[in-house]
Amino acid sequence: MNADVISMYKNKAKKAAGNGKPGRIDIQGVSIVFGSGADENVAVKETSLTINPGEFVCILGPSGCGKSTLLNSVAGYVTPSSGQVLVDDELITIPGPDRGMVFQQYSLFPWKTVVENIGFGPKLAGCSKDECSSIANTFLAMIGLSKIADSFPGELSGGMQQRVGIARALANYPRVLLMDEPFGALDAQTRIMMQESLLNIWSEFGITVLFVTHDVDEAIFLADRVLVMSASPGSVIADLKVDLERPRKPEMATSDGFVELKKQCLGHIRAESLKAFEQVGA
């Protein structure tokens, strides 16, 4: 990877965080309620947690448990009904370029080329055309896609589109990278390759990652910690440390430590899924 762009990222992120180590996330007593009266839906209930700078944290839980809603509160897309979310001690109230977001759907501008998509954030930040092009091409080289700089998103595979999406998020030099099931639509082999690619990027940049997934194997393979959420209303019921050696390889999935963590995660999720099933049937 380009050492200059990594150094620039770290310097910009550090400056934005007040010269401390950037990327600390504090979720303090957050509840998120949609609707009111008979239509009230408590998506997240009284959740508190801290994610330290540079950590890779995955959120697991049964469908409808509020994983994405909690992630969106960190992004600034959803405002907590009570409690607060802070990044580097700054209260989050609106979206901002300091929090890069990657979605499951490839949210690229279809009418812009790959290099224009990646350079869009720097352009909004006031960079010149040449600066935008330079930043975009540097990140393209970082993800190994320089040859398709002038292609349009519709000409790319799903894995390529997500690599571009990650590069576009990083081109804003964020302090935090937020990912909402980004590999959920990919085939199994591409998904594994994307997981390894993401870990390489994370290792180089040292960025804080908060990653939502429904895949237990993916969560354990990627994370330093796995947070398991309860059935609706969602709250964190387990905070599991993933004490597996890095760098990680797919064959690690058969190791004793991996299997034991998987059993714990599946046990929590099964119990919460049964609760959700009983609630619907009641």
N, C-alpha and C positions, 0 to 999 in steps of 0.2 A: 504494500500500500504506500501511497505517497506520504512521506514523513512530514512534508511542509503542511499539507492540509490537515493532518492529524494534530500537529502542533498548533495551527491556527484555530482549529476547533476547541482545543483544550484552553487556549488563552482567552478566546471569546467567552466560552462558557464560564470560566473562572471569574472573569471580569464582571459578567452579568450576575454572578452569585456573590459579589462583594469580595472577590479575591479568595474566598474560601473554596473548599472542594464542592463543586456544583452537583445538584441533582437530588437533594434530600426531599422526600415527600412525606408530609405529615397529614394524615386524615384523622380529624379530631371530632369524635362524637357525631359522625355524619348520619343523618336520616334523610331519605329522599322519598317524598310522597307525591303521587300523581292523582289528580282528581280530588273530589271531596264528597262528603256525605256517603250515600249508598254506593257511589262510584269510586270511592277512595281506594287507592292501591299503594300499599307501603312496599316500595321496591327494595330499599335498603334501610336497615334499622340499627341505629346507635352503634356505628362501626368506627373503631379507632385502630390505627396502625401506623407504623413508621417504616419507611423504606430508605435505607442509607445510600449515600452517594456511591454510584458505581455498581450497585446490586442489580442482579437480574432476578426479578420476582414474577412468578406465574400465579394466576388466579384460576382455580378450578371450582366447579359446582354444578348442580343439576340445572337443567334448562329452566329459564325464568327466575333464577336466583338473584339477579341483579348484578352479575359480573360486569357486563358492558355498561350498565348505568353507573356503577362505581367508577369505572375507567373514564367515562364521559365527564364525571364530576372533576376529575383531575385535569382533563383536557379543557374544561371550562364550558362545555356544551350543555351541561346540566347544573343547575344551581341547587345546592343542598337545602332542604326544608329547614333543617337545623344542623348545627355543627359547622365545621369549616375545613377547607382543604388549603394547605400551604405548600409551596415549593420554594425551598431556600428561604423560609420565613416570610415569603410574600403571599398574601391572601389571593387565591384564585377566584376570579369572578367572571372572566371572559376568556375565550380562546386566545392563544398567543404563539408566536413562532418559537418561543423558548420551550414549547412542548410539541415535539413532532408526533404526528398521528399517522398510523398505517392501518387501513381497514381490510376486511376480508375481500370485499369487492375492489377491483383495481380502479381506484379513484383518480385516474389520470385524465387529463384533458384530451379527448380523442382528436381534436383538430390541431393540436400542437405536436411537434416532433418530440422525440425522447429528450434531446438536449434542451429544448424549449420548456418542457415540463419540469426538468430538474432546475433550470435557471429561473423559474417563475418566482420562487420565494425570494431569492436575492434581488430580483428585479423590483419586487414590491418594497424591499428594504432600501431601495435607492441606489443599488449598484449600477454601474454603467453597462452598456451592452457587451463590451469586451470583458468586463469583470464577470458578468453573468455567464458568458460563454466559457470563460476560463474555469470558474467554479464547477459548472455543470460537467465539463469535459474531464476535470480531475476526478469527480465522483463517479463518472461513467467508467473511467479507467480502474477505479477502486473496485467496482463490482464486475469488472471484466466484460463490459458491453460497449466498448468504444466503437466497434464496427457497426453498431446499429444506431448511432447518434442521430441520424437524419430519418430514421424510420418513424412511423406513427404507431401508437399503442395497438391498434387493431391488427397490425402485422406481426405482433409478438405473441409468444406463448404465455400462459399464465404465470409460470415461474419467472420469466423475463420481466413481465409487467410488475410483479411484486418486488423484484430487485430494483427496478426503476423507482417504484414507490418508496422504498427504503432510502435510496440515494436522494430522492427529492426531499424527504423529511430531514435527512442529515445535512443537506445543503444550507439549511437555515441555522446551522450550528446550535441545535437545541440543547438544553440541559437534561431533558428527559425524553425518552422515546416510548410512546404509548402504542400498543399493538393489539388490535381486536380480532382475534382468530385469523391472522393474516395468511395462514397457509391452509385454511380449512377447505378451500376449493381445489387444491392441487392433488395430483395423483401421488401415490405413496412414495415412489422413488424420488420425484421432484421435491416432495415435502422434506424428505431426509436431507437432500442436498441443500435446500434452503435453510434448514435448521443449522447445518454446519457452517454455511456461509454467514448467517446471522451471528453465530457465536464468534466467528473470526472478526467480524466488524466490531462487535461488542468488546472483544478482548483488546483490539487496537485502540478504540476510542475511549474505553473506560466509562461509557455513558450509562446512566441509570435506565433500566428497561422495566416497564410494567406490561405484562403480556397476558391477555385473556385467552384461554383455550378450554375446550371440552375434552381434549385428548390427554389422558393421564401420562402416557409414555412421553409425549412431547413436553409436558410440564417438567417431568423429572429430568429428562435429557438436557433441557435448557437451563433450568433455574438454580439459583443459590438457595431460594426458599420457595415453597409451594404453599399458597394460602387456599384453604378449602372453605367455601361459603355454604351456609345453610340453605334449605329450601325457603321460598318466599314466606315472610320478608327476609331478605338476605342479610347475613352478618358473618363475620369470619369466625369459624368454629375450630379451625386447626391451622397452625403455623408450623410447617414441617421444614426443617433444615435439610438440604440436599448435600450431604457431605461426601460427594463423589469426586474423584480426581479429575482435574482438567489438564489438557484439552480432552474433550469427550468424543468418543467414537460410537457408531451405532451398535457395535457388538457388546457395548457396556450393558445393553438392555437385558442380558442374561446373567449379569453378576448378582451375587447374593444381596448386596446393598440396594441395588436397583429394584429387585423383586420384592424385597421387604417394604420399601417405600411405596411401591405400587399397591401392595396389599393394604397398607394403611390408607392410602388415598381412596382406593375402591371401596373400602369399608365405610369411610365417612360418606362418600357420594351415594352409595347404595342406601344407607340409612336415611339420608336426606331425600333421596328420590322416592323412597317408600312413603315418607311423610307427605311429600307433594302429591303422590298418587292418592293417598287416603283423603287429603284435603279436597281434591277434585271429586272424589267419589262420595264424599259426605253430603 
